[in-house]
Protein backbone atom coordinates (compact mmCIF):
# COMPACT_ATOMS: atom_id res chain seq x y z
CA UNK A 1 0.00 0.00 0.00
CA UNK A 2 3.07 2.27 0.09
CA UNK A 3 2.06 3.83 3.44
CA UNK A 4 -1.24 5.23 2.11
CA UNK A 5 -4.47 4.90 4.09
CA UNK A 6 -7.42 3.32 2.35
CA UNK A 7 -10.84 3.94 3.85
CA UNK A 8 -13.74 1.91 2.58
CA UNK A 9 -17.21 3.34 3.04
CA UNK A 10 -20.39 1.44 2.37
CA UNK A 11 -24.10 1.83 3.00
CA UNK A 12 -27.05 -0.54 2.97
CA UNK A 13 -28.32 -1.34 -0.54
CA UNK A 14 -31.96 -0.51 0.12
CA UNK A 15 -31.17 2.91 1.65
CA UNK A 16 -29.47 5.71 -0.22
CA UNK A 17 -27.75 8.15 2.10
CA UNK A 18 -27.14 11.69 1.09
CA UNK A 19 -23.71 12.57 -0.24
CA UNK A 20 -23.01 14.76 2.79
CA UNK A 21 -23.67 11.81 5.13
CA UNK A 22 -21.22 9.66 3.19
CA UNK A 23 -18.52 12.34 3.31
CA UNK A 24 -19.02 12.91 7.04
CA UNK A 25 -18.90 9.19 7.76
CA UNK A 26 -15.73 8.70 5.69
CA UNK A 27 -14.09 11.71 7.33
CA UNK A 28 -15.00 10.36 10.78
CA UNK A 29 -13.52 6.93 9.98
CA UNK A 30 -10.35 8.44 8.53
CA UNK A 31 -9.78 10.72 11.53
CA UNK A 32 -10.29 8.07 14.18
CA UNK A 33 -8.57 5.16 12.47
CA UNK A 34 -5.14 6.86 12.72
CA UNK A 35 -4.45 5.86 16.37
CA UNK A 36 -5.46 2.28 15.64
CA UNK A 37 -3.07 2.11 12.69
CA UNK A 38 -0.26 3.65 14.78
CA UNK A 39 -0.72 0.93 17.42
CA UNK A 40 0.39 -1.67 14.88
CA UNK A 41 3.87 -0.17 14.38
CA UNK A 42 6.80 -2.54 14.83
CA UNK A 43 8.61 -2.34 18.15
CA UNK A 44 12.31 -2.00 17.44
CA UNK A 45 15.11 -2.81 19.84
CA UNK A 46 16.93 0.34 20.93
CA UNK A 47 20.65 0.52 21.57
CA UNK A 48 22.09 1.99 24.73
CA UNK A 49 25.50 3.19 25.79
CA UNK A 50 27.19 2.63 29.11
CA UNK A 51 30.96 3.11 29.36
CA UNK A 52 31.54 0.36 31.93
CA UNK A 53 29.68 -2.22 29.83
CA UNK A 54 31.48 -1.19 26.63
CA UNK A 55 34.85 -1.38 28.40
CA UNK A 56 34.03 -4.86 29.71
CA UNK A 57 32.83 -5.98 26.25
CA UNK A 58 36.08 -4.79 24.65
CA UNK A 59 38.21 -6.69 27.17
CA UNK A 60 36.13 -9.88 26.75
CA UNK A 61 36.48 -9.62 22.94
CA UNK A 62 40.27 -9.22 23.23
CA UNK A 63 40.55 -12.24 25.53
CA UNK A 64 38.40 -14.44 23.28
CA UNK A 65 40.30 -13.29 20.17
CA UNK A 66 43.47 -14.69 21.78
CA UNK A 67 41.62 -18.03 22.02
CA UNK A 68 40.74 -17.97 18.29
CA UNK A 69 37.21 -16.52 18.37
CA UNK A 70 35.88 -13.80 16.06
CA UNK A 71 32.82 -11.65 16.67
CA UNK A 72 29.86 -12.73 14.54
CA UNK A 73 27.23 -10.43 16.08
CA UNK A 74 27.16 -7.95 18.93
CA UNK A 75 24.70 -5.37 20.16
CA UNK A 76 23.94 -3.15 23.09
CA UNK A 77 20.29 -3.12 24.07
CA UNK A 78 17.93 -1.34 26.37
CA UNK A 79 16.38 -3.77 28.82
CA UNK A 80 13.72 -3.55 31.48
CA UNK A 81 14.41 -5.07 34.88
CA UNK A 82 12.90 -8.56 35.29
CA UNK A 83 11.97 -8.89 31.58
CA UNK A 84 13.69 -11.28 29.17
CA UNK A 85 15.06 -9.81 25.96
CA UNK A 86 14.95 -12.46 23.20
CA UNK A 87 17.89 -12.56 20.79
CA UNK A 88 17.57 -14.89 17.80
CA UNK A 89 20.74 -16.15 16.12
CA UNK A 90 21.38 -18.62 13.27
CA UNK A 91 23.90 -21.31 14.25
CA UNK A 92 25.74 -23.83 12.11
CA UNK A 93 25.94 -27.50 13.10
CA UNK A 94 29.31 -28.47 14.58
CA UNK A 95 30.68 -24.92 14.88
CA UNK A 96 32.03 -23.79 18.24
CA UNK A 97 30.32 -20.65 19.52
CA UNK A 98 30.86 -18.46 22.54
CA UNK A 99 27.95 -16.40 23.86
CA UNK A 100 28.47 -13.43 26.15
CA UNK A 101 25.91 -11.35 28.03
CA UNK A 102 26.98 -8.31 30.05
CA UNK A 103 24.46 -6.66 32.34
CA UNK A 104 24.30 -3.49 34.40
CA UNK A 105 26.84 -3.69 37.24
CA UNK A 106 24.23 -2.67 39.84
CA UNK A 107 21.76 -5.47 39.04
CA UNK A 108 21.31 -8.21 41.65
CA UNK A 109 20.62 -11.16 39.36
CA UNK A 110 21.63 -12.12 35.80
CA UNK A 111 20.28 -15.11 33.88
CA UNK A 112 20.57 -16.42 30.35
CA UNK A 113 18.50 -19.22 28.88
CA UNK A 114 19.03 -20.52 25.36
CA UNK A 115 16.54 -22.55 23.36
CA UNK A 116 16.86 -24.48 20.12
CA UNK A 117 14.36 -24.30 17.24
CA UNK A 118 12.12 -26.87 18.96
CA UNK A 119 11.95 -24.63 22.05
CA UNK A 120 14.03 -27.08 24.08
CA UNK A 121 16.21 -25.31 26.65
CA UNK A 122 19.84 -26.14 25.85
CA UNK A 123 21.65 -23.68 28.16
CA UNK A 124 20.86 -22.06 31.51
CA UNK A 125 23.27 -19.85 33.45
CA UNK A 126 22.65 -17.68 36.48
CA UNK A 127 24.90 -15.24 38.33
CA UNK A 128 24.38 -13.01 41.31
CA UNK A 129 25.73 -9.53 42.06
CA UNK A 130 28.45 -10.75 44.49
CA UNK A 131 29.90 -13.37 42.12
CA UNK A 132 33.27 -12.76 40.49
CA UNK A 133 32.41 -11.08 37.16
CA UNK A 134 28.80 -11.41 38.29
CA UNK A 135 27.49 -9.13 35.55
CA UNK A 136 29.09 -11.23 32.77
CA UNK A 137 27.66 -14.55 31.64
CA UNK A 138 29.75 -16.41 29.07
CA UNK A 139 29.28 -19.94 27.78
CA UNK A 140 30.39 -22.17 24.90
CA UNK A 141 27.97 -24.06 22.70
CA UNK A 142 28.29 -26.43 19.75
CA UNK A 143 24.90 -26.92 18.05
CA UNK A 144 23.77 -30.37 16.95
CA UNK A 145 21.81 -28.93 14.00
CA UNK A 146 22.04 -25.87 11.75
CA UNK A 147 19.06 -23.86 12.93
CA UNK A 148 17.99 -20.71 14.71
CA UNK A 149 18.44 -20.52 18.47
CA UNK A 150 16.95 -18.02 20.88
CA UNK A 151 19.00 -16.56 23.71
CA UNK A 152 16.95 -14.88 26.49
CA UNK A 153 19.00 -12.74 28.87
CA UNK A 154 17.34 -11.12 31.87
CA UNK A 155 18.59 -8.99 34.75
CA UNK A 156 16.91 -7.92 37.97
CA UNK A 157 17.59 -4.51 39.46
CA UNK A 158 15.55 -3.15 42.38
CA UNK A 159 16.71 0.48 41.94
CA UNK A 160 16.57 0.91 38.15
CA UNK A 161 13.78 -0.07 35.79
CA UNK A 162 15.57 0.71 32.49
CA UNK A 163 18.92 -1.01 32.11
CA UNK A 164 21.62 -1.43 29.53
CA UNK A 165 22.74 -4.87 28.39
CA UNK A 166 25.23 -6.18 25.83
CA UNK A 167 25.20 -9.46 23.91
CA UNK A 168 27.90 -11.01 21.74
CA UNK A 169 28.07 -14.11 19.57
CA UNK A 170 31.58 -15.24 18.71
CA UNK A 171 32.72 -18.19 16.59
CA UNK A 172 35.92 -20.23 16.86
CA UNK A 173 37.98 -19.98 13.66
CA UNK A 174 41.46 -21.09 14.65
N, C-alpha and C positions, 0 to 999 in steps of 0.2 A: 504494500500500500504506500510505500515511500513516505511514511510519517504523516499522511493526510488522514483527517477524520472523515468517515462516511456515516451519515445519519440517514436512516431509512424511516420514512413516515408512511403510515398507511391509515386507512379509514374503512369502516364497514361498507360492504358493497351496496346494501340497500339504503344507506344514508349518504347524502352528498353534503359534506361540510362546506362552509364558505371558504374562499381562498384565504381570508384573513385568519381564520381559525387554524388552517393548515400551517401558515407561516408562524403563527404564535406557538403552536405545538412544536414545530421543528426547532425554533429558536430556543424554547425551553429545554428540549432534549439536548441540544448542542451545548448549551451553557452549563447544564448540570451533569453532563457525562464526562467532563474534563477531569474532575477529581477521581472518578472511578478509573479512568484510563491511566492516570498518573500512578495509582496504587499498584499497577501491574509492571512498573519499571523493574529492571533487574538490579538486585543488590550486588554491588561490587565490593570485593575485599579492598580495604584501604591500607596503605603502607603507613608505617610509623618510624620515628627515628629516636633512638635513645643511645647516647654515646657509650654507656657501659656495655650494652648488649652488642653493639657494633664492634667494640674493641674485643670482646670475648669471642665473637664470631670470627674475626680476623685471626686471632691466635689459634682457635680450633682448626680453621682451614689450613694454616701453616703447618700445624702438627700432623694433620691427616695427609697433607701433600708429601711430607717426608716418608709416610708409610705407603705412598703410591696411589692415593686417591685424588680424583679430580672432581670439581664441583659440577654437578649436572643441573641442579636447580637450587635457588635460594631466594628467600623473600622475608621481608619484615612484614608484620601484620598487626593491626589493631585487634585486640581481644577483649572480651568482657569477662570479668572474674566469674568463675564457676561454670562457664559455657565452653563446650568443645568447639574447636575450629577445624572443620574437615579440610584435609589437603589430599587431593587425588594425584597419584603419580603412576606413570606406566613403568613397569619393571620387566626386565628380560630374564628368562629362565637361565639359571646357572651363574649369573653375574653376581659379584660381591658388592653389596651396597652398604653404605654407612649413613644412618639417619641421625640428625642432630636437631634438638629443640632447645632453645634458650629462652627462658622466661624472665620476667621482671624480678630483680634481686630481692624485692621486699615481699614477694608472695610467700605464703606458708606451705603450699603444696603444689607439686608439679606432677602431671601424669601424661603418658602417651600410650595410646592403644593403636594398634595397626591391624587392619582387616584385609583379607584377600577378596577377590571378586565375588566369592560365594558368601561373603559376610562372616567368615570364620575368623575369629581373633587369632592372630599369629604372633603378636608381640604385646606385652604389657610391661611398662616400667613406671615406677613411682619414686619420687624423691621428696624430701621434706626440707624446709628452710635451713635447718642446722647441719645437713649433710655436707660433706666436702663437695664443692662444685654442685651444690644442691639445685641451682637454677639451670643446670645443663643436663639434659638427658641425651645420651648417645648410645646407639646400638647398631650392631651389624646384622645383615639379613641377606640370605641367598634364596631367592624365590624358586619354587618348584615348577612354576609355570610362567610363561610370558603373559601377563595380564595386568590390569589396573589394580592398585592397592590404595586403601584409604588410611591415612595417618590422622589421628584425632588427638591433638595436644589440648590440654586444659591446665589452667592455673587458678589457684584460689588465693585471693587477697582480701582481707577484711577491711583495709583502709582505702583501697582504690577500687573503683568499678571498671574503669577503662585502663587497659594494660597494653604494653608492647610485647610482642613475641617475635621470635626469629626461627625459621625452619630452613634446614639444608638437606639436600640429597647429594651424596657423593658416591662415586663409582671407582672401584679398584681397577687400575689400568696397567700397573707394573707387576 
